[in-house]
Amino acid sequence: MSLDIGDALRSGIDDITGETGLLVGAVFLLYNLGALVANESLSVELLELVFESGVYTAEQRAAIESVGSGAPLALGLGLPLTAVLVVIVALAGELVRYWGIRLFAGPSATATDEFGDRAGMAVVLGGAVALTVLLFQSVLPVVGQLGGLATTLVGSIVGPLAGLALLTVLVYLRQEIALNDGGYGETVRNSVARFMDEPVSIVVLLLVLGLFGLVGGLPSLVTGFVVGDAAVAGLPVSVLARLLSTVLGAVFQTLGIAVVTDAYLQVRTSARESAA
């Protein structure tokens, strides 16, 4: 087996508890705070679009808005400006991931010396995938409600599943961008080839990481249904829960990048040895 799940997890935990992991985690926390505001703003604007279409009654609208205590961090910029903000944040996130992957892998595992050598590809190629997944998982489930029951089912079920499938097949894309040196087509082909080297093992590893991610989202989920409008030190509990989820999310996101990077290096090394 070219991918040892236990080794990848142990290596990832070691990485995030070191100086590099703390640095990457701190940067991800700052990024995730910005992403939290952008994503809440997008959710509000998309829901407002659905509400204005008359799909829901006033009572149904009130019930939907009450779940999760609304979106207290939304900026209310309007849909066009919010869409621009979301795109900017998504592309910035690709640069953060690109930087973090190179740090975790170390200079000996990178095919290019300078950070800027592949940063453009990270923004263009990684950003295209990130925005496509965002469209499938966050936009289609809401906008699909505008077309009736059929499009609602497609948006709510097919959209998220398609996004998940894309993320899974291209799980190594960001590592291939950051650590290898090839054109756009070669980079995509290599990332898919590395996935196909050990598809079952990487899917199991992603499921484990997904469970960690669920833990990060529990504070927001629980407080949305249980606490309601309570406040602590003048701050709504819903806001505090979102901030706590963001902190936990940054930790688990950093762990995920470290673990998948180690997994990628394992399968890449095995592929090169087999080809030699």
C-alpha positions in Angstrom: 0.0 0.0 0.0 1.5 3.4 -1.1 -0.7 5.4 1.3 -0.4 4.7 5.1 -3.4 6.4 6.7 -1.9 6.2 10.2 1.4 7.7 9.1 -0.4 10.6 7.3 -2.5 11.4 10.4 0.5 11.2 12.8 2.5 13.3 10.5 -0.3 15.9 10.2 -0.7 16.1 14.0 3.0 16.5 14.5 3.1 19.3 11.8 0.3 21.3 13.3 1.7 21.2 16.8 5.0 22.6 15.7 6.0 26.2 14.8 5.0 25.8 11.2 1.6 24.5 12.2 0.9 27.3 14.6 1.9 29.9 12.0 -0.3 28.3 9.3 -3.2 27.8 11.8 -3.0 31.5 12.8 -3.1 32.7 9.2 -6.0 30.3 8.5 -7.9 31.7 11.5 -7.6 35.2 10.1 -8.7 34.1 6.7 -11.6 32.1 8.1 -12.9 35.1 10.0 -13.1 37.0 6.7 -14.6 34.0 4.9 -17.2 33.7 7.7 -18.4 37.2 7.1 -18.4 36.7 3.3 -20.3 33.4 3.4 -22.9 34.7 5.9 -23.4 37.7 3.6 -23.9 35.5 0.6 -26.3 33.3 2.4 -28.5 36.3 3.4 -28.5 37.7 -0.1 -29.4 34.4 -1.7 -32.2 33.8 0.8 -33.5 37.3 0.3 -33.6 36.5 -3.5 -35.7 33.4 -2.7 -38.0 35.3 -0.3 -38.6 38.1 -2.9 -39.7 35.5 -5.4 -42.7 34.6 -3.2 -41.8 30.9 -2.8 -42.3 31.1 1.0 -45.1 32.6 3.0 -44.4 35.2 5.7 -44.7 32.5 8.4 -42.3 30.1 6.6 -39.9 33.0 6.1 -39.9 33.8 9.8 -39.3 30.2 10.7 -36.4 29.9 8.3 -34.8 33.1 9.5 -35.1 31.9 13.1 -33.1 28.7 12.5 -29.5 29.4 13.4 -30.4 32.8 14.8 -30.1 34.4 11.4 -26.8 35.7 10.1 -25.5 38.4 12.5 -22.2 38.9 10.7 -23.7 39.6 7.3 -22.7 42.9 5.8 -25.8 43.6 3.7 -23.9 44.8 0.7 -26.4 43.6 -1.9 -26.0 40.5 -4.1 -23.5 41.9 -6.8 -21.0 43.3 -4.3 -21.4 40.3 -2.0 -20.6 38.0 -5.0 -17.5 40.0 -5.8 -16.4 39.7 -2.1 -17.0 36.0 -2.1 -14.9 35.5 -5.2 -12.0 37.6 -3.7 -12.1 35.7 -0.5 -12.1 32.4 -2.3 -9.1 33.3 -4.4 -7.3 34.6 -1.4 -8.0 31.3 0.3 -6.2 29.4 -2.5 -3.1 31.5 -2.0 -3.2 30.7 1.8 -3.5 27.0 1.1 -0.8 27.1 -1.5 1.5 28.8 1.0 0.6 26.4 3.8 1.2 23.3 1.6 4.6 24.5 0.7 5.5 25.1 4.3 4.3 21.7 5.5 6.1 19.9 2.6 9.4 21.8 3.0 11.8 23.0 0.3 13.1 19.4 -0.4 9.6 18.4 -1.7 8.9 21.4 -3.8 9.8 21.5 -7.5 10.0 25.3 -7.7 12.0 27.6 -5.4 10.0 30.8 -5.3 6.5 31.2 -3.8 5.4 33.2 -6.8 6.4 30.6 -9.4 3.0 28.7 -9.1 0.9 31.2 -7.2 -0.9 32.3 -10.4 -1.9 28.7 -11.1 -3.1 28.3 -7.5 -5.4 31.3 -8.0 -6.6 30.4 -11.5 -6.9 26.6 -11.3 -7.5 26.2 -7.6 -9.8 29.2 -7.5 -11.9 27.7 -10.4 -12.4 24.5 -8.5 -13.1 26.3 -5.2 -15.7 28.5 -6.9 -17.3 25.6 -8.7 -17.6 23.7 -5.4 -19.1 26.8 -3.8 -21.6 27.0 -6.6 -22.6 23.4 -6.2 -22.7 23.3 -2.4 -23.9 26.7 -1.3 -25.6 28.5 -4.2 -27.5 25.8 -6.0 -29.3 24.5 -2.9 -30.8 27.9 -2.3 -31.3 29.2 -5.9 -32.8 25.9 -6.9 -35.8 26.7 -4.8 -36.8 29.3 -7.3 -37.8 26.7 -9.9 -40.1 24.5 -8.0 -39.8 21.1 -6.4 -37.7 19.5 -9.2 -35.0 22.1 -9.1 -35.1 22.3 -5.4 -34.3 18.5 -5.2 -31.6 18.9 -7.8 -30.0 21.9 -6.0 -30.3 20.4 -2.6 -29.1 16.8 -3.4 -27.3 16.7 -6.7 -25.4 20.0 -6.1 -23.7 19.1 -2.8 -23.0 15.6 -4.1 -21.4 16.9 -7.2 -19.3 19.3 -5.2 -18.2 16.5 -2.9 -17.3 14.3 -5.8 -15.2 17.0 -7.4 -13.4 17.7 -4.2 -12.7 14.0 -3.7 -11.3 13.3 -7.2 -9.2 16.5 -7.1 -8.2 16.1 -3.5 -4.5 16.4 -4.5 -4.9 19.2 -6.9 -3.6 21.9 -4.6 -0.6 19.8 -3.6 0.1 19.1 -7.2 0.1 22.9 -7.9 2.2 23.8 -4.9 4.8 21.0 -5.1 5.2 20.0 -8.7 6.1 21.9 -11.9 3.9 21.3 -14.9 1.3 23.0 -17.1 -2.4 23.3 -16.3 -3.5 20.1 -18.1 -0.6 18.1 -16.7 -1.3 19.3 -13.2 -5.0 18.2 -13.4 -4.0 14.8 -14.9 -1.3 14.2 -12.3 -3.7 15.1 -9.4 -6.3 12.6 -10.7 -3.6 10.0 -11.3 -2.4 10.4 -7.7 -6.0 9.9 -6.5 -6.4 6.8 -8.6 -3.2 5.3 -7.1 -5.0 4.8 -3.7 -8.6 5.9 -4.1 -10.0 3.8 -1.2 -7.3 4.9 1.3 -7.7 8.6 0.5 -11.5 8.4 0.7 -11.2 6.8 4.2 -8.7 9.4 5.2 -11.1 12.2 4.0 -13.9 10.6 6.0 -11.8 10.8 9.1 -11.0 14.4 8.4 -14.6 15.1 7.7 -15.6 13.8 11.2 -13.1 16.3 12.7 -14.7 19.0 10.6 -18.2 18.2 11.9 -16.8 18.7 15.4 -15.8 22.2 14.4 -19.3 23.0 13.3 -21.1 21.8 16.4 -21.0 25.0 18.4 -23.0 26.9 15.8 -25.4 24.1 15.2 -26.2 23.5 18.8 -26.6 27.1 19.8 -28.8 27.8 16.8 -31.4 25.3 18.0 -31.0 25.4 21.8 -29.8 28.8 23.0 -31.8 31.2 20.8 -31.3 34.9 21.6 -29.2 34.6 24.7 -26.1 36.8 25.2 -22.9 36.6 27.1 -21.1 39.9 28.1 -23.3 41.7 25.7 -22.5 39.5 22.7 -25.1 37.2 21.3 -24.4 33.5 21.9 -24.9 32.9 18.2 -22.0 35.2 17.3 -19.8 33.6 20.0 -20.7 30.1 18.7 -19.8 31.1 15.1 -16.4 32.5 16.3 -15.7 29.3 18.3 -16.6 27.2 15.2 -14.3 29.4 13.2 -11.4 28.8 15.6 -12.0 25.0 15.6 -12.4 25.1 11.9 -9.1 26.8 11.4 -7.4 24.0 13.5 -9.1 21.2 11.6 -8.5 22.9 8.3 -4.8 23.2 9.0 -4.7 19.6 10.1 -6.5 18.5 6.9 -3.9 20.3 4.7 -1.0 18.8 6.7 -2.5 15.3 6.5 -3.4 15.4 2.8 0.0 16.9 1.9 1.7 14.0 3.7 -0.6 11.6 1.9 0.2 13.2 -1.5 4.0 12.9 -0.8 3.5 9.3 0.0 1.7 8.4 -3.2 4.0 10.6 -5.3 7.0 8.9 -3.9 5.5 5.5 -4.6 4.6 6.4 -8.1 8.1 7.7 -8.9 9.6 4.6 -7.5 7.3 2.4 -9.6 8.2 4.4 -12.7 12.0 4.2 -12.1 
